[in-house]
Amino acid sequence: MDNSTIKDNIRKRRKERKLTQEEMADRLDISLTAYRDLEKGHTNIVNANVIRIAELLETSTEELVLGYRPVQAPGKLLEDMRSEYGNRMSVMERRIADLEKLVASLEETIRSKNEIITMLRNSLGADK
């Protein structure tokens, strides 16, 4: 990918975000002249600048460099989905275990209270 494509993508994205060159220079903490040289392609854009520019323009470095958002490979997408599914299942399993403990605790409380009620009824019945 040549520098001219990157500079065109930066300019296009900056304009979409309605930012001036001066605002970009301020946000990058460089001079306006240095930023203009970047957009003109007179200055090579190093990786650190590309990452920072992408962040400021709320886009990915891939989209900035390539001019489009690359499609994830199906295998990678499937792997990501499996991982996310596994993570969600783990969270749900922990939540179910916590709820089962709560139910067991509440059942024990009910049993204890029923025993107390039975003892009080027997005690009241014996007093008659």
MDAnalysis code that builds the backbone (N, CA, C; Angstrom):
import MDAnalysis as mda
import numpy as np

u = mda.Universe.empty(384, n_residues=128, atom_resindex=np.repeat(np.arange(128), 3), trajectory=True)
u.add_TopologyAttr("name", ["N", "CA", "C"] * 128)
u.add_TopologyAttr("resid", np.arange(1, 129))
u.add_TopologyAttr("resname", ["MET", "ASP", "ASN", "SER", "THR", "ILE", "LYS", "ASP", "ASN", "ILE", "ARG", "LYS", "ARG", "ARG", "LYS", "GLU", "ARG", "LYS", "LEU", "THR", "GLN", "GLU", "GLU", "MET", "ALA", "ASP", "ARG", "LEU", "ASP", "ILE", "SER", "LEU", "THR", "ALA", "TYR", "ARG", "ASP", "LEU", "GLU", "LYS", "GLY", "HIS", "THR", "ASN", "ILE", "VAL", "ASN", "ALA", "ASN", "VAL", "ILE", "ARG", "ILE", "ALA", "GLU", "LEU", "LEU", "GLU", "THR", "SER", "THR", "GLU", "GLU", "LEU", "VAL", "LEU", "GLY", "TYR", "ARG", "PRO", "VAL", "GLN", "ALA", "PRO", "GLY", "LYS", "LEU", "LEU", "GLU", "ASP", "MET", "ARG", "SER", "GLU", "TYR", "GLY", "ASN", "ARG", "MET", "SER", "VAL", "MET", "GLU", "ARG", "ARG", "ILE", "ALA", "ASP", "LEU", "GLU", "LYS", "LEU", "VAL", "ALA", "SER", "LEU", "GLU", "GLU", "THR", "ILE", "ARG", "SER", "LYS", "ASN", "GLU", "ILE", "ILE", "THR", "MET", "LEU", "ARG", "ASN", "SER", "LEU", "GLY", "ALA", "ASP", "LYS"])
u.atoms.positions = np.array([
    [0.854, -1.168, 0.000],
    [0.000, 0.000, 0.000],
    [0.894, 1.223, 0.000],
    [0.687, 2.125, -0.932],
    [1.542, 3.308, -0.993],
    [0.994, 4.429, -0.114],
    [1.860, 5.379, 0.150],
    [1.548, 6.477, 1.050],
    [0.413, 7.353, 0.519],
    [0.280, 7.444, -0.819],
    [-0.757, 8.307, -1.379],
    [-2.154, 7.761, -1.077],
    [-2.316, 6.456, -1.092],
    [-3.618, 5.872, -0.762],
    [-3.972, 6.145, 0.687],
    [-2.989, 5.999, 1.561],
    [-3.224, 6.252, 2.981],
    [-3.616, 7.710, 3.195],
    [-2.884, 8.625, 2.572],
    [-3.190, 10.054, 2.761],
    [-4.585, 10.380, 2.237],
    [-4.970, 9.761, 1.126],
    [-6.321, 9.993, 0.594],
    [-7.381, 9.484, 1.567],
    [-7.125, 8.311, 2.165],
    [-8.070, 7.744, 3.128],
    [-8.160, 8.609, 4.388],
    [-7.024, 9.123, 4.824],
    [-7.018, 10.003, 5.997],
    [-7.829, 11.255, 5.704],
    [-7.569, 11.885, 4.573],
    [-8.287, 13.112, 4.212],
    [-9.793, 12.841, 4.123],
    [-10.158, 11.761, 3.459],
    [-11.569, 11.423, 3.287],
    [-12.242, 11.208, 4.640],
    [-11.603, 10.427, 5.498],
    [-12.191, 10.121, 6.815],
    [-12.250, 11.383, 7.691],
    [-11.213, 12.232, 7.610],
    [-11.202, 13.476, 8.383],
    [-12.394, 14.349, 7.985],
    [-12.624, 14.443, 6.680],
    [-13.739, 15.266, 6.198],
    [-15.083, 14.662, 6.597],
    [-15.181, 13.327, 6.568],
    [-16.412, 12.672, 7.012],
    [-16.710, 13.000, 8.477],
    [-15.651, 13.083, 9.280],
    [-15.785, 13.388, 10.710],
    [-15.911, 14.888, 10.959],
    [-15.868, 15.686, 9.852],
    [-15.991, 17.145, 9.925],
    [-14.927, 17.763, 10.835],
    [-13.707, 17.286, 10.669],
    [-12.569, 17.830, 11.404],
    [-11.695, 18.629, 10.455],
    [-11.124, 19.725, 10.951],
    [-10.203, 20.511, 10.137],
    [-8.799, 19.933, 10.275],
    [-7.931, 20.352, 9.375],
    [-6.536, 19.931, 9.479],
    [-5.931, 20.463, 10.780],
    [-6.316, 21.648, 11.154],
    [-5.807, 22.233, 12.401],
    [-6.233, 21.412, 13.612],
    [-7.489, 20.965, 13.629],
    [-7.963, 20.134, 14.746],
    [-7.182, 18.818, 14.812],
    [-6.945, 18.229, 13.659],
    [-6.170, 16.985, 13.629],
    [-4.754, 17.221, 14.130],
    [-4.132, 18.301, 13.688],
    [-2.768, 18.618, 14.126],
    [-2.737, 18.797, 15.638],
    [-3.712, 19.520, 16.184],
    [-3.779, 19.720, 17.637],
    [-3.928, 18.391, 18.367],
    [-4.821, 17.551, 17.879],
    [-5.071, 16.264, 18.532],
    [-3.876, 15.328, 18.440],
    [-3.118, 15.448, 17.361],
    [-1.910, 14.620, 17.194],
    [-0.701, 15.245, 17.875],
    [-0.883, 16.474, 18.360],
    [0.192, 17.216, 19.008],
    [1.371, 17.438, 18.059],
    [1.020, 17.830, 16.813],
    [2.037, 18.191, 15.815],
    [1.647, 19.524, 15.215],
    [2.553, 20.131, 14.485],
    [2.244, 21.431, 13.881],
    [1.272, 21.241, 12.713],
    [0.589, 22.323, 12.372],
    [-0.331, 22.297, 11.234],
    [0.432, 21.961, 9.956],
    [1.619, 22.513, 9.815],
    [2.454, 22.239, 8.639],
    [2.797, 20.753, 8.559],
    [3.160, 20.169, 9.694],
    [3.498, 18.738, 9.722],
    [2.288, 17.891, 9.333],
    [1.105, 18.291, 9.832],
    [-0.094, 17.528, 9.473],
    [-0.416, 17.691, 7.988],
    [-0.300, 18.894, 7.481],
    [-0.572, 19.109, 6.052],
    [0.379, 18.278, 5.194],
    [1.644, 18.210, 5.610],
    [2.619, 17.381, 4.886],
    [2.207, 15.909, 4.908],
    [1.619, 15.477, 6.035],
    [1.112, 14.099, 6.117],
    [0.025, 13.869, 5.069],
    [-0.941, 14.766, 5.026],
    [-2.060, 14.607, 4.093],
    [-1.634, 14.767, 2.644],
    [-0.604, 15.533, 2.401],
    [-0.115, 15.712, 1.031],
    [0.750, 14.534, 0.590],
    [1.154, 13.721, 1.547],
    [2.009, 12.585, 1.211],
    [3.479, 12.939, 1.190],
    [3.833, 14.122, 1.668],
    [5.236, 14.546, 1.698],
    [5.997, 13.912, 2.848],
    [5.264, 13.422, 3.832],
    [5.876, 12.794, 5.003],
    [5.405, 11.344, 5.065],
    [6.336, 10.424, 5.262],
    [5.947, 9.033, 5.445],
    [5.221, 8.883, 6.774],
    [4.160, 8.136, 6.748],
    [3.378, 7.923, 7.960],
    [3.916, 6.670, 8.641],
    [4.399, 6.854, 9.857],
    [4.912, 5.702, 10.605],
    [3.769, 5.049, 11.352],
    [3.967, 3.791, 11.747],
    [2.906, 3.017, 12.388],
    [2.266, 3.716, 13.573],
    [3.062, 4.343, 14.421],
    [2.503, 5.013, 15.592],
    [1.527, 6.105, 15.183],
    [1.864, 6.848, 14.135],
    [0.959, 7.895, 13.657],
    [-0.306, 7.309, 13.060],
    [-0.188, 6.228, 12.320],
    [-1.374, 5.604, 11.716],
    [-2.329, 5.145, 12.802],
    [-1.808, 4.529, 13.840],
    [-2.656, 4.051, 14.942],
    [-3.353, 5.225, 15.615],
    [-2.617, 6.273, 15.912],
    [-3.189, 7.445, 16.583],
    [-4.203, 8.148, 15.687],
    [-3.902, 8.283, 14.406],
    [-4.837, 8.914, 13.468],
    [-6.119, 8.085, 13.374],
    [-5.978, 6.770, 13.288],
    [-7.160, 5.899, 13.223],
    [-8.025, 6.072, 14.469],
    [-7.403, 6.145, 15.636],
    [-8.165, 6.349, 16.867],
    [-8.915, 7.678, 16.831],
    [-8.229, 8.735, 16.414],
    [-8.856, 10.053, 16.371],
    [-10.004, 10.114, 15.374],
    [-9.886, 9.354, 14.299],
    [-10.932, 9.346, 13.268],
    [-11.955, 8.237, 13.490],
    [-11.818, 7.546, 14.638],
    [-12.752, 6.483, 15.020],
    [-12.921, 5.445, 13.920],
    [-11.793, 4.936, 13.460],
    [-11.795, 3.907, 12.433],
    [-10.673, 2.929, 12.744],
    [-10.592, 1.860, 12.000],
    [-9.515, 0.896, 12.205],
    [-8.309, 1.278, 11.347],
    [-7.143, 0.813, 11.764],
    [-5.952, 1.079, 10.957],
    [-6.081, 0.391, 9.605],
    [-6.715, -0.774, 9.586],
    [-6.899, -1.490, 8.323],
    [-7.725, -0.666, 7.347],
    [-8.809, -0.090, 7.859],
    [-9.683, 0.692, 6.985],
    [-8.965, 1.948, 6.497],
    [-8.150, 2.530, 7.363],
    [-7.406, 3.728, 6.988],
    [-6.366, 3.412, 5.920],
    [-5.659, 2.311, 6.087],
    [-4.589, 1.949, 5.150],
    [-5.155, 1.374, 3.854],
    [-6.132, 0.479, 3.974],
    [-6.667, -0.204, 2.790],
    [-7.770, 0.578, 2.090],
    [-8.473, 1.419, 2.839],
    [-9.589, 2.157, 2.265],
    [-10.912, 1.432, 2.421],
    [-10.892, 0.267, 3.043],
    [-12.118, -0.491, 3.299],
    [-11.877, -1.380, 4.505],
    [-12.974, -1.819, 5.114],
    [-12.875, -2.709, 6.267],
    [-12.758, -4.140, 5.747],
    [-11.636, -4.798, 6.044],
    [-11.464, -6.160, 5.546],
    [-12.467, -7.122, 6.180],
    [-12.891, -8.094, 5.396],
    [-13.822, -9.102, 5.873],
    [-13.034, -10.165, 6.627],
    [-13.572, -10.574, 7.747],
    [-12.916, -11.616, 8.525],
    [-13.025, -12.944, 7.803],
    [-11.969, -13.710, 7.869],
    [-11.987, -15.036, 7.267],
    [-13.032, -15.886, 7.986],
    [-13.784, -16.724, 7.252],
    [-14.833, -17.522, 7.881],
    [-14.324, -18.368, 9.058],
    [-13.143, -18.924, 8.929],
    [-12.589, -19.744, 10.013],
    [-12.360, -18.924, 11.259],
    [-11.838, -17.721, 11.094],
    [-11.591, -16.834, 12.234],
    [-12.905, -16.395, 12.845],
    [-13.879, -16.092, 12.011],
    [-15.188, -15.677, 12.494],
    [-15.819, -16.799, 13.307],
    [-15.753, -18.014, 12.795],
    [-16.314, -19.156, 13.500],
    [-15.590, -19.372, 14.828],
    [-14.284, -19.222, 14.817],
    [-13.493, -19.369, 16.048],
    [-13.904, -18.316, 17.078],
    [-14.078, -17.075, 16.624],
    [-14.507, -16.004, 17.519],
    [-15.896, -16.286, 18.088],
    [-16.795, -16.788, 17.238],
    [-18.148, -17.102, 17.695],
    [-18.127, -18.220, 18.731],
    [-17.317, -19.247, 18.490],
    [-17.206, -20.355, 19.452],
    [-16.660, -19.859, 20.781],
    [-15.663, -18.998, 20.712],
    [-15.066, -18.450, 21.928],
    [-16.092, -17.631, 22.706],
    [-16.819, -16.778, 22.010],
    [-17.850, -15.960, 22.649],
    [-18.940, -16.842, 23.247],
    [-19.342, -17.873, 22.526],
    [-20.353, -18.806, 23.019],
    [-19.846, -19.485, 24.287],
    [-18.595, -19.927, 24.263],
    [-18.011, -20.574, 25.436],
    [-17.968, -19.640, 26.631],
    [-17.605, -18.400, 26.390],
    [-17.563, -17.414, 27.475],
    [-18.951, -17.183, 28.067],
    [-19.923, -17.038, 27.207],
    [-21.298, -16.817, 27.681],
    [-21.828, -18.026, 28.444],
    [-21.506, -19.219, 27.945],
    [-21.947, -20.436, 28.630],
    [-21.326, -20.522, 30.024],
    [-20.058, -20.173, 30.151],
    [-19.396, -20.202, 31.456],
    [-20.074, -19.247, 32.427],
    [-20.403, -18.061, 31.943],
    [-21.087, -17.077, 32.791],
    [-22.445, -17.623, 33.227],
    [-23.184, -18.203, 32.291],
    [-24.511, -18.739, 32.614],
    [-24.417, -19.919, 33.582],
    [-23.437, -20.787, 33.401],
    [-23.266, -21.923, 34.302],
    [-22.958, -21.458, 35.718],
    [-22.115, -20.424, 35.847],
    [-21.825, -19.881, 37.184],
    [-23.083, -19.271, 37.801],
    [-23.860, -18.577, 36.990],
    [-25.100, -17.967, 37.494],
    [-26.091, -19.035, 37.940],
    [-26.215, -20.100, 37.166],
    [-27.112, -21.202, 37.538],
    [-26.653, -21.832, 38.848],
    [-25.351, -22.061, 38.999],
    [-24.822, -22.645, 40.240],
    [-25.131, -21.737, 41.426],
    [-24.976, -20.424, 41.254],
    [-25.293, -19.483, 42.330],
    [-26.774, -19.531, 42.679],
    [-27.627, -19.596, 41.665],
    [-29.070, -19.669, 41.913],
    [-29.466, -20.981, 42.582],
    [-28.819, -22.083, 42.203],
    [-29.094, -23.369, 42.857],
    [-28.727, -23.313, 44.333],
    [-27.622, -22.661, 44.665],
    [-27.233, -22.504, 46.073],
    [-28.259, -21.666, 46.821],
    [-28.735, -20.601, 46.179],
    [-29.742, -19.749, 46.794],
    [-31.028, -20.532, 47.049],
    [-31.466, -21.319, 46.082],
    [-32.678, -22.127, 46.228],
    [-32.511, -23.126, 47.375],
    [-31.358, -23.779, 47.441],
    [-31.108, -24.747, 48.516],
    [-31.152, -24.051, 49.873],
    [-30.572, -22.870, 49.950],
    [-30.583, -22.109, 51.203],
    [-32.006, -21.724, 51.595],
    [-32.791, -21.275, 50.625],
    [-34.177, -20.897, 50.907],
    [-35.010, -22.114, 51.306],
    [-34.778, -23.251, 50.667],
    [-35.491, -24.479, 51.037],
    [-35.159, -24.879, 52.467],
    [-33.912, -24.732, 52.869],
    [-33.505, -25.048, 54.233],
    [-34.179, -24.096, 55.215],
    [-34.270, -22.827, 54.864],
    [-34.956, -21.848, 55.714],
    [-36.419, -22.221, 55.881],
    [-37.061, -22.626, 54.796],
    [-38.473, -23.030, 54.848],
    [-38.634, -24.257, 55.740],
    [-37.735, -25.258, 55.594],
    [-37.807, -26.460, 56.434],
    [-37.674, -26.092, 57.911],
    [-36.739, -25.231, 58.223],
    [-36.536, -24.807, 59.615],
    [-37.767, -24.105, 60.155],
    [-38.343, -23.239, 59.379],
    [-39.529, -22.501, 59.829],
    [-40.717, -23.443, 59.994],
    [-40.838, -24.425, 59.096],
    [-41.922, -25.408, 59.222],
    [-41.748, -26.231, 60.496],
    [-40.509, -26.569, 60.828],
    [-40.256, -27.310, 62.071],
    [-40.637, -26.472, 63.285],
    [-40.312, -25.204, 63.253],
    [-40.657, -24.308, 64.362],
    [-42.169, -24.199, 64.493],
    [-42.852, -24.046, 63.359],
    [-44.316, -23.956, 63.373],
    [-44.912, -25.233, 63.953],
    [-44.397, -26.393, 63.531],
    [-44.894, -27.680, 64.031],
    [-44.665, -27.787, 65.535],
    [-43.482, -27.378, 65.985],
    [-43.190, -27.436, 67.417],
    [-44.113, -26.503, 68.195],
    [-44.393, -25.339, 67.681],
    [-45.292, -24.403, 68.364],
    [-46.710, -24.943, 68.398],
    [-47.160, -25.543, 67.305],
    [-48.509, -26.133, 67.281],
    [-48.617, -27.262, 68.296],
    [-47.578, -28.111, 68.326],
    [-47.578, -29.227, 69.298],
    [-47.561, -28.696, 70.723],
    [-46.776, -27.643, 70.908],
    [-46.685, -27.042, 72.247],
    [-48.016, -26.446, 72.660],
    [-48.697, -25.762, 71.736],
    [-50.001, -25.181, 72.030],
    [-51.050, -26.253, 72.232],
    [-50.968, -27.346, 71.501],
    [-51.909, -28.457, 71.608],
    [-51.721, -29.194, 72.935],
    [-50.518, -29.286, 73.417],
    [-50.231, -29.972, 74.668],
    [-50.714, -29.153, 75.858],
    [-50.772, -27.814, 75.689],
    [-51.216, -26.945, 76.782],
    [-52.709, -26.999, 76.976],
    [-53.472, -27.459, 76.051],
    [-54.948, -27.470, 76.147],
    [-55.426, -28.546, 77.031],
])
